[in-house]
Amino acid sequence: MLTLEQVTYRYPYEEARPGFAIGPIDLTLKRGEVVFLIGGNGSGKSTLARLLTGLYQPQSGDVRVNSRPLREEDWISYRQHFSAIYTDLHLFDRLIGPAGDSPDSAPVEDWLIKLGMQHTLDLDGDRITNINLSQGQRKRLAMLLAVAEERDLLLLDEWAADQDPQFRRVFYRELLPQLRALGKTLVVISHDDHYFDQADRLLEMRQGRLVELTGEQREAASRDAVARVSV
């Protein structure tokens, strides 16, 4: 279980203007949950994602793993629990397993097929020899790399935005449930309101604050996500 408790973060001042801040944030993620995160441009989604994955450290508040607050020396090992695919992703040309060695070949071959990349990627052992791919294919390759790492938590930042409509449906209806079946906790930044029903929980960032949408609020978001997140 991962908990953010009264977490805040503020960017540096710019030309005597205060930097954008988020928080205080209270959030608990449980193993195997599928959590969707929505919010308008500049609402703080990406900052929260970087706090969750340990790229940013809170300026106040605690991050707890199984109720134990992280200490300064814990942050490197904490980051090893995550695989993350951001919109501005960088691809490596080698598949790496959870211990930094060769990955298990069986799930790699299985996910090559699930991702429709078995006839697109050229592999020489663990090395990928062709990474000159379209953006949608690059995202699929990043997913393959994440599966090979076998980490507990997977953060996906607008992963489906570069996929064609058919494969976008495959992602939400088939791949997310299969990733959850592997025991992963999934945090999915998404504006695809047609697929909000695939989330166990729906969270929204609003001007640096986090709100969980339930009941009628969640139904309203599913009916018209674009209208909500542009407010």
mmCIF file of the C-alpha atoms, coordinates in Angstrom:
data_MODEL
# 
_entry.id   MODEL 
# 
loop_
_atom_site.group_PDB 
_atom_site.id 
_atom_site.type_symbol 
_atom_site.label_atom_id 
_atom_site.label_alt_id 
_atom_site.label_comp_id 
_atom_site.label_asym_id 
_atom_site.label_entity_id 
_atom_site.label_seq_id 
_atom_site.pdbx_PDB_ins_code 
_atom_site.Cartn_x 
_atom_site.Cartn_y 
_atom_site.Cartn_z 
_atom_site.occupancy 
_atom_site.B_iso_or_equiv 
_atom_site.pdbx_formal_charge 
_atom_site.auth_seq_id 
_atom_site.auth_comp_id 
_atom_site.auth_asym_id 
_atom_site.auth_atom_id 
_atom_site.pdbx_PDB_model_num 
ATOM 1   C CA . MET A 1 1   ? 0.000   0.000   0.000   1.00 0.00 ? 1   MET A CA 1 
ATOM 2   C CA . LEU A 1 2   ? 1.296   3.434   -0.985  1.00 0.00 ? 2   LEU A CA 1 
ATOM 3   C CA . THR A 1 3   ? 0.115   6.548   0.846   1.00 0.00 ? 3   THR A CA 1 
ATOM 4   C CA . LEU A 1 4   ? 0.690   10.256  0.272   1.00 0.00 ? 4   LEU A CA 1 
ATOM 5   C CA . GLU A 1 5   ? -0.096  12.120  3.487   1.00 0.00 ? 5   GLU A CA 1 
ATOM 6   C CA . GLN A 1 6   ? -0.441  15.924  3.362   1.00 0.00 ? 6   GLN A CA 1 
ATOM 7   C CA . VAL A 1 7   ? 2.116   16.038  0.530   1.00 0.00 ? 7   VAL A CA 1 
ATOM 8   C CA . THR A 1 8   ? 2.937   19.409  -1.038  1.00 0.00 ? 8   THR A CA 1 
ATOM 9   C CA . TYR A 1 9   ? 5.262   20.584  -3.779  1.00 0.00 ? 9   TYR A CA 1 
ATOM 10  C CA . ARG A 1 10  ? 5.921   24.073  -5.172  1.00 0.00 ? 10  ARG A CA 1 
ATOM 11  C CA . TYR A 1 11  ? 7.982   25.018  -8.206  1.00 0.00 ? 11  TYR A CA 1 
ATOM 12  C CA . PRO A 1 12  ? 10.582  27.798  -7.859  1.00 0.00 ? 12  PRO A CA 1 
ATOM 13  C CA . TYR A 1 13  ? 9.563   31.431  -8.111  1.00 0.00 ? 13  TYR A CA 1 
ATOM 14  C CA . GLU A 1 14  ? 9.771   32.990  -11.578 1.00 0.00 ? 14  GLU A CA 1 
ATOM 15  C CA . GLU A 1 15  ? 10.331  36.742  -11.974 1.00 0.00 ? 15  GLU A CA 1 
ATOM 16  C CA . ALA A 1 16  ? 8.967   37.468  -8.492  1.00 0.00 ? 16  ALA A CA 1 
ATOM 17  C CA . ARG A 1 17  ? 5.868   35.361  -9.169  1.00 0.00 ? 17  ARG A CA 1 
ATOM 18  C CA . PRO A 1 18  ? 5.194   32.346  -6.954  1.00 0.00 ? 18  PRO A CA 1 
ATOM 19  C CA . GLY A 1 19  ? 5.680   29.008  -8.655  1.00 0.00 ? 19  GLY A CA 1 
ATOM 20  C CA . PHE A 1 20  ? 2.752   26.647  -9.206  1.00 0.00 ? 20  PHE A CA 1 
ATOM 21  C CA . ALA A 1 21  ? 2.020   24.497  -6.164  1.00 0.00 ? 21  ALA A CA 1 
ATOM 22  C CA . ILE A 1 22  ? 0.061   21.332  -5.517  1.00 0.00 ? 22  ILE A CA 1 
ATOM 23  C CA . GLY A 1 23  ? -1.285  20.020  -2.275  1.00 0.00 ? 23  GLY A CA 1 
ATOM 24  C CA . PRO A 1 24  ? -1.738  19.195  0.401   1.00 0.00 ? 24  PRO A CA 1 
ATOM 25  C CA . ILE A 1 25  ? -2.459  15.803  -1.209  1.00 0.00 ? 25  ILE A CA 1 
ATOM 26  C CA . ASP A 1 26  ? -3.850  12.790  0.639   1.00 0.00 ? 26  ASP A CA 1 
ATOM 27  C CA . LEU A 1 27  ? -3.975  9.611   -1.433  1.00 0.00 ? 27  LEU A CA 1 
ATOM 28  C CA . THR A 1 28  ? -3.770  5.878   -0.782  1.00 0.00 ? 28  THR A CA 1 
ATOM 29  C CA . LEU A 1 29  ? -3.177  3.313   -3.528  1.00 0.00 ? 29  LEU A CA 1 
ATOM 30  C CA . LYS A 1 30  ? -3.802  -0.368  -2.858  1.00 0.00 ? 30  LYS A CA 1 
ATOM 31  C CA . ARG A 1 31  ? -2.213  -3.285  -4.692  1.00 0.00 ? 31  ARG A CA 1 
ATOM 32  C CA . GLY A 1 32  ? -4.067  -4.257  -7.855  1.00 0.00 ? 32  GLY A CA 1 
ATOM 33  C CA . GLU A 1 33  ? -6.130  -1.065  -8.163  1.00 0.00 ? 33  GLU A CA 1 
ATOM 34  C CA . VAL A 1 34  ? -6.748  0.631   -11.496 1.00 0.00 ? 34  VAL A CA 1 
ATOM 35  C CA . VAL A 1 35  ? -6.865  4.384   -10.829 1.00 0.00 ? 35  VAL A CA 1 
ATOM 36  C CA . PHE A 1 36  ? -7.589  6.955   -13.529 1.00 0.00 ? 36  PHE A CA 1 
ATOM 37  C CA . LEU A 1 37  ? -6.360  10.524  -13.073 1.00 0.00 ? 37  LEU A CA 1 
ATOM 38  C CA . ILE A 1 38  ? -7.943  13.377  -15.020 1.00 0.00 ? 38  ILE A CA 1 
ATOM 39  C CA . GLY A 1 39  ? -7.563  17.146  -14.980 1.00 0.00 ? 39  GLY A CA 1 
ATOM 40  C CA . GLY A 1 40  ? -7.162  20.154  -17.226 1.00 0.00 ? 40  GLY A CA 1 
ATOM 41  C CA . ASN A 1 41  ? -3.901  21.547  -18.546 1.00 0.00 ? 41  ASN A CA 1 
ATOM 42  C CA . GLY A 1 42  ? -1.891  22.989  -15.676 1.00 0.00 ? 42  GLY A CA 1 
ATOM 43  C CA . SER A 1 43  ? -4.011  21.306  -13.012 1.00 0.00 ? 43  SER A CA 1 
ATOM 44  C CA . GLY A 1 44  ? -1.052  19.411  -11.535 1.00 0.00 ? 44  GLY A CA 1 
ATOM 45  C CA . LYS A 1 45  ? -1.489  15.903  -12.994 1.00 0.00 ? 45  LYS A CA 1 
ATOM 46  C CA . SER A 1 46  ? 2.110   15.595  -14.188 1.00 0.00 ? 46  SER A CA 1 
ATOM 47  C CA . THR A 1 47  ? 3.495   16.983  -10.934 1.00 0.00 ? 47  THR A CA 1 
ATOM 48  C CA . LEU A 1 48  ? 1.470   14.455  -8.946  1.00 0.00 ? 48  LEU A CA 1 
ATOM 49  C CA . ALA A 1 49  ? 2.707   11.684  -11.267 1.00 0.00 ? 49  ALA A CA 1 
ATOM 50  C CA . ARG A 1 50  ? 6.311   12.669  -10.612 1.00 0.00 ? 50  ARG A CA 1 
ATOM 51  C CA . LEU A 1 51  ? 5.704   12.777  -6.867  1.00 0.00 ? 51  LEU A CA 1 
ATOM 52  C CA . LEU A 1 52  ? 4.139   9.326   -6.966  1.00 0.00 ? 52  LEU A CA 1 
ATOM 53  C CA . THR A 1 53  ? 7.044   7.816   -8.881  1.00 0.00 ? 53  THR A CA 1 
ATOM 54  C CA . GLY A 1 54  ? 9.710   9.510   -6.766  1.00 0.00 ? 54  GLY A CA 1 
ATOM 55  C CA . LEU A 1 55  ? 11.103  11.796  -9.467  1.00 0.00 ? 55  LEU A CA 1 
ATOM 56  C CA . TYR A 1 56  ? 10.105  14.690  -7.209  1.00 0.00 ? 56  TYR A CA 1 
ATOM 57  C CA . GLN A 1 57  ? 10.361  14.552  -3.422  1.00 0.00 ? 57  GLN A CA 1 
ATOM 58  C CA . PRO A 1 58  ? 7.675   16.280  -1.349  1.00 0.00 ? 58  PRO A CA 1 
ATOM 59  C CA . GLN A 1 59  ? 8.575   19.592  0.249   1.00 0.00 ? 59  GLN A CA 1 
ATOM 60  C CA . SER A 1 60  ? 6.270   18.717  3.128   1.00 0.00 ? 60  SER A CA 1 
ATOM 61  C CA . GLY A 1 61  ? 4.198   15.732  4.133   1.00 0.00 ? 61  GLY A CA 1 
ATOM 62  C CA . ASP A 1 62  ? 5.045   12.025  4.028   1.00 0.00 ? 62  ASP A CA 1 
ATOM 63  C CA . VAL A 1 63  ? 5.132   9.232   1.482   1.00 0.00 ? 63  VAL A CA 1 
ATOM 64  C CA . ARG A 1 64  ? 4.450   5.908   3.201   1.00 0.00 ? 64  ARG A CA 1 
ATOM 65  C CA . VAL A 1 65  ? 4.872   2.344   1.942   1.00 0.00 ? 65  VAL A CA 1 
ATOM 66  C CA . ASN A 1 66  ? 2.854   -0.168  3.992   1.00 0.00 ? 66  ASN A CA 1 
ATOM 67  C CA . SER A 1 67  ? 2.391   2.566   6.643   1.00 0.00 ? 67  SER A CA 1 
ATOM 68  C CA . ARG A 1 68  ? 6.151   3.202   6.963   1.00 0.00 ? 68  ARG A CA 1 
ATOM 69  C CA . PRO A 1 69  ? 7.285   6.736   6.045   1.00 0.00 ? 69  PRO A CA 1 
ATOM 70  C CA . LEU A 1 70  ? 10.131  6.953   3.550   1.00 0.00 ? 70  LEU A CA 1 
ATOM 71  C CA . ARG A 1 71  ? 13.458  8.211   4.841   1.00 0.00 ? 71  ARG A CA 1 
ATOM 72  C CA . GLU A 1 72  ? 16.034  10.018  2.719   1.00 0.00 ? 72  GLU A CA 1 
ATOM 73  C CA . GLU A 1 73  ? 17.976  6.816   2.098   1.00 0.00 ? 73  GLU A CA 1 
ATOM 74  C CA . ASP A 1 74  ? 14.824  4.996   0.898   1.00 0.00 ? 74  ASP A CA 1 
ATOM 75  C CA . TRP A 1 75  ? 14.122  7.026   -2.233  1.00 0.00 ? 75  TRP A CA 1 
ATOM 76  C CA . ILE A 1 76  ? 16.356  5.088   -4.646  1.00 0.00 ? 76  ILE A CA 1 
ATOM 77  C CA . SER A 1 77  ? 14.808  1.746   -3.703  1.00 0.00 ? 77  SER A CA 1 
ATOM 78  C CA . TYR A 1 78  ? 11.338  3.323   -3.709  1.00 0.00 ? 78  TYR A CA 1 
ATOM 79  C CA . ARG A 1 79  ? 11.715  4.334   -7.365  1.00 0.00 ? 79  ARG A CA 1 
ATOM 80  C CA . GLN A 1 80  ? 12.488  0.724   -8.241  1.00 0.00 ? 80  GLN A CA 1 
ATOM 81  C CA . HIS A 1 81  ? 8.861   -0.202  -7.503  1.00 0.00 ? 81  HIS A CA 1 
ATOM 82  C CA . PHE A 1 82  ? 7.686   1.834   -10.521 1.00 0.00 ? 82  PHE A CA 1 
ATOM 83  C CA . SER A 1 83  ? 7.639   1.619   -14.253 1.00 0.00 ? 83  SER A CA 1 
ATOM 84  C CA . ALA A 1 84  ? 6.395   4.834   -15.856 1.00 0.00 ? 84  ALA A CA 1 
ATOM 85  C CA . ILE A 1 85  ? 5.584   5.785   -19.437 1.00 0.00 ? 85  ILE A CA 1 
ATOM 86  C CA . TYR A 1 86  ? 5.402   9.561   -19.775 1.00 0.00 ? 86  TYR A CA 1 
ATOM 87  C CA . THR A 1 87  ? 4.296   11.533  -22.810 1.00 0.00 ? 87  THR A CA 1 
ATOM 88  C CA . ASP A 1 88  ? 7.905   12.678  -23.376 1.00 0.00 ? 88  ASP A CA 1 
ATOM 89  C CA . LEU A 1 89  ? 9.277   9.160   -23.107 1.00 0.00 ? 89  LEU A CA 1 
ATOM 90  C CA . HIS A 1 90  ? 12.835  8.040   -23.827 1.00 0.00 ? 90  HIS A CA 1 
ATOM 91  C CA . LEU A 1 91  ? 13.323  4.528   -25.189 1.00 0.00 ? 91  LEU A CA 1 
ATOM 92  C CA . PHE A 1 92  ? 16.204  2.217   -24.419 1.00 0.00 ? 92  PHE A CA 1 
ATOM 93  C CA . ASP A 1 93  ? 17.246  -0.385  -26.963 1.00 0.00 ? 93  ASP A CA 1 
ATOM 94  C CA . ARG A 1 94  ? 17.446  -3.314  -24.547 1.00 0.00 ? 94  ARG A CA 1 
ATOM 95  C CA . LEU A 1 95  ? 14.905  -5.379  -22.631 1.00 0.00 ? 95  LEU A CA 1 
ATOM 96  C CA . ILE A 1 96  ? 15.850  -5.558  -18.949 1.00 0.00 ? 96  ILE A CA 1 
ATOM 97  C CA . GLY A 1 97  ? 14.448  -7.886  -16.316 1.00 0.00 ? 97  GLY A CA 1 
ATOM 98  C CA . PRO A 1 98  ? 13.586  -7.036  -12.695 1.00 0.00 ? 98  PRO A CA 1 
ATOM 99  C CA . ALA A 1 99  ? 17.125  -7.690  -11.432 1.00 0.00 ? 99  ALA A CA 1 
ATOM 100 C CA . GLY A 1 100 ? 18.808  -5.779  -14.257 1.00 0.00 ? 100 GLY A CA 1 
ATOM 101 C CA . ASP A 1 101 ? 19.485  -8.991  -16.152 1.00 0.00 ? 101 ASP A CA 1 
ATOM 102 C CA . SER A 1 102 ? 17.710  -10.684 -19.060 1.00 0.00 ? 102 SER A CA 1 
ATOM 103 C CA . PRO A 1 103 ? 13.919  -10.719 -18.716 1.00 0.00 ? 103 PRO A CA 1 
ATOM 104 C CA . ASP A 1 104 ? 11.720  -13.794 -18.679 1.00 0.00 ? 104 ASP A CA 1 
ATOM 105 C CA . SER A 1 105 ? 11.234  -14.606 -22.364 1.00 0.00 ? 105 SER A CA 1 
ATOM 106 C CA . ALA A 1 106 ? 7.721   -16.079 -21.992 1.00 0.00 ? 106 ALA A CA 1 
ATOM 107 C CA . PRO A 1 107 ? 5.881   -12.866 -20.979 1.00 0.00 ? 107 PRO A CA 1 
ATOM 108 C CA . VAL A 1 108 ? 7.957   -10.840 -23.450 1.00 0.00 ? 108 VAL A CA 1 
ATOM 109 C CA . GLU A 1 109 ? 6.854   -13.075 -26.334 1.00 0.00 ? 109 GLU A CA 1 
ATOM 110 C CA . ASP A 1 110 ? 3.267   -13.072 -25.052 1.00 0.00 ? 110 ASP A CA 1 
ATOM 111 C CA . TRP A 1 111 ? 3.140   -9.259  -24.824 1.00 0.00 ? 111 TRP A CA 1 
ATOM 112 C CA . LEU A 1 112 ? 4.758   -8.819  -28.224 1.00 0.00 ? 112 LEU A CA 1 
ATOM 113 C CA . ILE A 1 113 ? 1.610   -10.466 -29.579 1.00 0.00 ? 113 ILE A CA 1 
ATOM 114 C CA . LYS A 1 114 ? -0.788  -8.606  -27.251 1.00 0.00 ? 114 LYS A CA 1 
ATOM 115 C CA . LEU A 1 115 ? 0.749   -5.308  -28.383 1.00 0.00 ? 115 LEU A CA 1 
ATOM 116 C CA . GLY A 1 116 ? 0.645   -6.284  -32.066 1.00 0.00 ? 116 GLY A CA 1 
ATOM 117 C CA . MET A 1 117 ? 4.418   -5.783  -32.349 1.00 0.00 ? 117 MET A CA 1 
ATOM 118 C CA . GLN A 1 118 ? 5.543   -9.315  -33.220 1.00 0.00 ? 118 GLN A CA 1 
ATOM 119 C CA . HIS A 1 119 ? 6.015   -8.390  -36.891 1.00 0.00 ? 119 HIS A CA 1 
ATOM 120 C CA . THR A 1 120 ? 7.308   -4.869  -36.211 1.00 0.00 ? 120 THR A CA 1 
ATOM 121 C CA . LEU A 1 121 ? 10.112  -5.210  -33.682 1.00 0.00 ? 121 LEU A CA 1 
ATOM 122 C CA . ASP A 1 122 ? 13.434  -6.797  -34.555 1.00 0.00 ? 122 ASP A CA 1 
ATOM 123 C CA . LEU A 1 123 ? 15.112  -8.442  -31.564 1.00 0.00 ? 123 LEU A CA 1 
ATOM 124 C CA . ASP A 1 124 ? 18.665  -9.698  -31.291 1.00 0.00 ? 124 ASP A CA 1 
ATOM 125 C CA . GLY A 1 125 ? 18.503  -11.488 -27.956 1.00 0.00 ? 125 GLY A CA 1 
ATOM 126 C CA . ASP A 1 126 ? 17.520  -8.758  -25.486 1.00 0.00 ? 126 ASP A CA 1 
ATOM 127 C CA . ARG A 1 127 ? 18.516  -5.949  -27.817 1.00 0.00 ? 127 ARG A CA 1 
ATOM 128 C CA . ILE A 1 128 ? 15.991  -4.091  -29.978 1.00 0.00 ? 128 ILE A CA 1 
ATOM 129 C CA . THR A 1 129 ? 17.579  -3.293  -33.319 1.00 0.00 ? 129 THR A CA 1 
ATOM 130 C CA . ASN A 1 130 ? 14.890  -0.989  -34.719 1.00 0.00 ? 130 ASN A CA 1 
ATOM 131 C CA . ILE A 1 131 ? 13.546  1.794   -32.523 1.00 0.00 ? 131 ILE A CA 1 
ATOM 132 C CA . ASN A 1 132 ? 12.778  4.129   -35.457 1.00 0.00 ? 132 ASN A CA 1 
ATOM 133 C CA . LEU A 1 133 ? 9.045   3.728   -34.935 1.00 0.00 ? 133 LEU A CA 1 
ATOM 134 C CA . SER A 1 134 ? 5.887   5.824   -35.025 1.00 0.00 ? 134 SER A CA 1 
ATOM 135 C CA . GLN A 1 135 ? 4.856   7.480   -31.750 1.00 0.00 ? 135 GLN A CA 1 
ATOM 136 C CA . GLY A 1 136 ? 2.102   4.932   -31.210 1.00 0.00 ? 136 GLY A CA 1 
ATOM 137 C CA . GLN A 1 137 ? 4.557   2.078   -31.779 1.00 0.00 ? 137 GLN A CA 1 
ATOM 138 C CA . ARG A 1 138 ? 7.069   3.743   -29.450 1.00 0.00 ? 138 ARG A CA 1 
ATOM 139 C CA . LYS A 1 139 ? 4.432   3.746   -26.729 1.00 0.00 ? 139 LYS A CA 1 
ATOM 140 C CA . ARG A 1 140 ? 3.778   0.044   -27.330 1.00 0.00 ? 140 ARG A CA 1 
ATOM 141 C CA . LEU A 1 141 ? 7.501   -0.683  -27.129 1.00 0.00 ? 141 LEU A CA 1 
ATOM 142 C CA . ALA A 1 142 ? 7.660   1.271   -23.872 1.00 0.00 ? 142 ALA A CA 1 
ATOM 143 C CA . MET A 1 143 ? 4.858   -0.945  -22.558 1.00 0.00 ? 143 MET A CA 1 
ATOM 144 C CA . LEU A 1 144 ? 6.828   -4.046  -23.528 1.00 0.00 ? 144 LEU A CA 1 
ATOM 145 C CA . LEU A 1 145 ? 9.877   -2.688  -21.678 1.00 0.00 ? 145 LEU A CA 1 
ATOM 146 C CA . ALA A 1 146 ? 7.698   -2.008  -18.620 1.00 0.00 ? 146 ALA A CA 1 
ATOM 147 C CA . VAL A 1 147 ? 6.254   -5.533  -18.632 1.00 0.00 ? 147 VAL A CA 1 
ATOM 148 C CA . ALA A 1 148 ? 9.778   -6.980  -18.860 1.00 0.00 ? 148 ALA A CA 1 
ATOM 149 C CA . GLU A 1 149 ? 10.796  -5.014  -15.740 1.00 0.00 ? 149 GLU A CA 1 
ATOM 150 C CA . GLU A 1 150 ? 8.060   -6.748  -13.683 1.00 0.00 ? 150 GLU A CA 1 
ATOM 151 C CA . ARG A 1 151 ? 7.627   -3.844  -11.276 1.00 0.00 ? 151 ARG A CA 1 
ATOM 152 C CA . ASP A 1 152 ? 4.677   -3.488  -8.916  1.00 0.00 ? 152 ASP A CA 1 
ATOM 153 C CA . LEU A 1 153 ? 3.309   -0.108  -9.991  1.00 0.00 ? 153 LEU A CA 1 
ATOM 154 C CA . LEU A 1 154 ? 2.815   1.175   -13.517 1.00 0.00 ? 154 LEU A CA 1 
ATOM 155 C CA . LEU A 1 155 ? 2.087   4.812   -14.333 1.00 0.00 ? 155 LEU A CA 1 
ATOM 156 C CA . LEU A 1 156 ? 0.770   5.554   -17.835 1.00 0.00 ? 156 LEU A CA 1 
ATOM 157 C CA . ASP A 1 157 ? 0.603   9.203   -18.909 1.00 0.00 ? 157 ASP A CA 1 
ATOM 158 C CA . GLU A 1 158 ? -1.865  9.548   -21.809 1.00 0.00 ? 158 GLU A CA 1 
ATOM 159 C CA . TRP A 1 159 ? -0.549  6.234   -23.181 1.00 0.00 ? 159 TRP A CA 1 
ATOM 160 C CA . ALA A 1 160 ? -3.527  5.674   -25.452 1.00 0.00 ? 160 ALA A CA 1 
ATOM 161 C CA . ALA A 1 161 ? -3.486  9.168   -27.006 1.00 0.00 ? 161 ALA A CA 1 
ATOM 162 C CA . ASP A 1 162 ? -1.212  8.057   -29.862 1.00 0.00 ? 162 ASP A CA 1 
ATOM 163 C CA . GLN A 1 163 ? -3.026  4.797   -30.628 1.00 0.00 ? 163 GLN A CA 1 
ATOM 164 C CA . ASP A 1 164 ? -5.601  4.300   -33.353 1.00 0.00 ? 164 ASP A CA 1 
ATOM 165 C CA . PRO A 1 165 ? -9.222  3.945   -32.148 1.00 0.00 ? 165 PRO A CA 1 
ATOM 166 C CA . GLN A 1 166 ? -9.221  0.161   -32.512 1.00 0.00 ? 166 GLN A CA 1 
ATOM 167 C CA . PHE A 1 167 ? -6.098  -0.381  -30.440 1.00 0.00 ? 167 PHE A CA 1 
ATOM 168 C CA . ARG A 1 168 ? -7.182  2.261   -27.939 1.00 0.00 ? 168 ARG A CA 1 
ATOM 169 C CA . ARG A 1 169 ? -10.164 0.050   -27.208 1.00 0.00 ? 169 ARG A CA 1 
ATOM 170 C CA . VAL A 1 170 ? -7.861  -2.978  -26.874 1.00 0.00 ? 170 VAL A CA 1 
ATOM 171 C CA . PHE A 1 171 ? -5.760  -1.034  -24.365 1.00 0.00 ? 171 PHE A CA 1 
ATOM 172 C CA . TYR A 1 172 ? -8.660  -0.135  -22.089 1.00 0.00 ? 172 TYR A CA 1 
ATOM 173 C CA . ARG A 1 173 ? -10.782 -3.262  -22.457 1.00 0.00 ? 173 ARG A CA 1 
ATOM 174 C CA . GLU A 1 174 ? -8.084  -5.943  -22.656 1.00 0.00 ? 174 GLU A CA 1 
ATOM 175 C CA . LEU A 1 175 ? -4.589  -4.784  -21.709 1.00 0.00 ? 175 LEU A CA 1 
ATOM 176 C CA . LEU A 1 176 ? -5.449  -2.927  -18.497 1.00 0.00 ? 176 LEU A CA 1 
ATOM 177 C CA . PRO A 1 177 ? -7.340  -5.934  -17.026 1.00 0.00 ? 177 PRO A CA 1 
ATOM 178 C CA . GLN A 1 178 ? -4.460  -8.210  -18.022 1.00 0.00 ? 178 GLN A CA 1 
ATOM 179 C CA . LEU A 1 179 ? -1.926  -5.917  -16.361 1.00 0.00 ? 179 LEU A CA 1 
ATOM 180 C CA . ARG A 1 180 ? -4.042  -5.886  -13.215 1.00 0.00 ? 180 ARG A CA 1 
ATOM 181 C CA . ALA A 1 181 ? -4.206  -9.689  -13.346 1.00 0.00 ? 181 ALA A CA 1 
ATOM 182 C CA . LEU A 1 182 ? -0.401  -9.635  -13.112 1.00 0.00 ? 182 LEU A CA 1 
ATOM 183 C CA . GLY A 1 183 ? -0.815  -7.948  -9.718  1.00 0.00 ? 183 GLY A CA 1 
ATOM 184 C CA . LYS A 1 184 ? 0.139   -4.463  -10.851 1.00 0.00 ? 184 LYS A CA 1 
ATOM 185 C CA . THR A 1 185 ? -1.247  -1.255  -9.427  1.00 0.00 ? 185 THR A CA 1 
ATOM 186 C CA . LEU A 1 186 ? -2.083  1.035   -12.354 1.00 0.00 ? 186 LEU A CA 1 
ATOM 187 C CA . VAL A 1 187 ? -2.266  4.832   -12.380 1.00 0.00 ? 187 VAL A CA 1 
ATOM 188 C CA . VAL A 1 188 ? -3.593  5.957   -15.760 1.00 0.00 ? 188 VAL A CA 1 
ATOM 189 C CA . ILE A 1 189 ? -3.673  9.628   -16.765 1.00 0.00 ? 189 ILE A CA 1 
ATOM 190 C CA . SER A 1 190 ? -6.484  9.761   -19.297 1.00 0.00 ? 190 SER A CA 1 
ATOM 191 C CA . HIS A 1 191 ? -9.203  11.928  -20.832 1.00 0.00 ? 191 HIS A CA 1 
ATOM 192 C CA . ASP A 1 192 ? -10.891 9.027   -22.626 1.00 0.00 ? 192 ASP A CA 1 
ATOM 193 C CA . ASP A 1 193 ? -14.267 9.386   -20.942 1.00 0.00 ? 193 ASP A CA 1 
ATOM 194 C CA . HIS A 1 194 ? -15.713 6.445   -22.909 1.00 0.00 ? 194 HIS A CA 1 
ATOM 195 C CA . TYR A 1 195 ? -13.507 4.143   -20.848 1.00 0.00 ? 195 TYR A CA 1 
ATOM 196 C CA . PHE A 1 196 ? -13.825 5.573   -17.341 1.00 0.00 ? 196 PHE A CA 1 
ATOM 197 C CA . ASP A 1 197 ? -15.845 2.472   -16.441 1.00 0.00 ? 197 ASP A CA 1 
ATOM 198 C CA . GLN A 1 198 ? -12.578 0.510   -16.558 1.00 0.00 ? 198 GLN A CA 1 
ATOM 199 C CA . ALA A 1 199 ? -11.264 2.352   -13.484 1.00 0.00 ? 199 ALA A CA 1 
ATOM 200 C CA . ASP A 1 200 ? -11.764 1.217   -9.912  1.00 0.00 ? 200 ASP A CA 1 
ATOM 201 C CA . ARG A 1 201 ? -11.366 4.848   -8.867  1.00 0.00 ? 201 ARG A CA 1 
ATOM 202 C CA . LEU A 1 202 ? -11.520 8.157   -10.717 1.00 0.00 ? 202 LEU A CA 1 
ATOM 203 C CA . LEU A 1 203 ? -9.392  11.040  -9.424  1.00 0.00 ? 203 LEU A CA 1 
ATOM 204 C CA . GLU A 1 204 ? -9.296  14.621  -10.656 1.00 0.00 ? 204 GLU A CA 1 
ATOM 205 C CA . MET A 1 205 ? -6.686  17.335  -10.164 1.00 0.00 ? 205 MET A CA 1 
ATOM 206 C CA . ARG A 1 206 ? -8.173  20.838  -9.851  1.00 0.00 ? 206 ARG A CA 1 
ATOM 207 C CA . GLN A 1 207 ? -5.762  23.758  -9.508  1.00 0.00 ? 207 GLN A CA 1 
ATOM 208 C CA . GLY A 1 208 ? -3.254  21.673  -7.583  1.00 0.00 ? 208 GLY A CA 1 
ATOM 209 C CA . ARG A 1 209 ? -5.783  19.871  -5.385  1.00 0.00 ? 209 ARG A CA 1 
ATOM 210 C CA . LEU A 1 210 ? -6.827  16.236  -5.661  1.00 0.00 ? 210 LEU A CA 1 
ATOM 211 C CA . VAL A 1 211 ? -10.480 15.192  -5.594  1.00 0.00 ? 211 VAL A CA 1 
ATOM 212 C CA . GLU A 1 212 ? -11.885 11.680  -5.846  1.00 0.00 ? 212 GLU A CA 1 
ATOM 213 C CA . LEU A 1 213 ? -15.028 11.519  -7.996  1.00 0.00 ? 213 LEU A CA 1 
ATOM 214 C CA . THR A 1 214 ? -17.738 9.159   -6.808  1.00 0.00 ? 214 THR A CA 1 
ATOM 215 C CA . GLY A 1 215 ? -21.426 8.675   -7.454  1.00 0.00 ? 215 GLY A CA 1 
ATOM 216 C CA . GLU A 1 216 ? -23.025 11.420  -9.530  1.00 0.00 ? 216 GLU A CA 1 
ATOM 217 C CA . GLN A 1 217 ? -19.717 13.268  -9.911  1.00 0.00 ? 217 GLN A CA 1 
ATOM 218 C CA . ARG A 1 218 ? -18.150 10.209  -11.512 1.00 0.00 ? 218 ARG A CA 1 
ATOM 219 C CA . GLU A 1 219 ? -21.153 9.673   -13.769 1.00 0.00 ? 219 GLU A CA 1 
ATOM 220 C CA . ALA A 1 220 ? -20.984 13.323  -14.854 1.00 0.00 ? 220 ALA A CA 1 
ATOM 221 C CA . ALA A 1 221 ? -17.279 12.965  -15.649 1.00 0.00 ? 221 ALA A CA 1 
ATOM 222 C CA . SER A 1 222 ? -17.982 9.880   -17.722 1.00 0.00 ? 222 SER A CA 1 
ATOM 223 C CA . ARG A 1 223 ? -20.712 11.703  -19.656 1.00 0.00 ? 223 ARG A CA 1 
ATOM 224 C CA . ASP A 1 224 ? -18.576 14.706  -20.513 1.00 0.00 ? 224 ASP A CA 1 
ATOM 225 C CA . ALA A 1 225 ? -14.950 14.568  -19.380 1.00 0.00 ? 225 ALA A CA 1 
ATOM 226 C CA . VAL A 1 226 ? -13.838 17.269  -21.788 1.00 0.00 ? 226 VAL A CA 1 
ATOM 227 C CA . ALA A 1 227 ? -16.278 19.813  -20.368 1.00 0.00 ? 227 ALA A CA 1 
ATOM 228 C CA . ARG A 1 228 ? -15.242 19.035  -16.793 1.00 0.00 ? 228 ARG A CA 1 
ATOM 229 C CA . VAL A 1 229 ? -11.468 19.178  -17.198 1.00 0.00 ? 229 VAL A CA 1 
ATOM 230 C CA . SER A 1 230 ? -11.542 22.446  -19.175 1.00 0.00 ? 230 SER A CA 1 
ATOM 231 C CA . VAL A 1 231 ? -13.169 24.359  -16.314 1.00 0.00 ? 231 VAL A CA 1 
# 
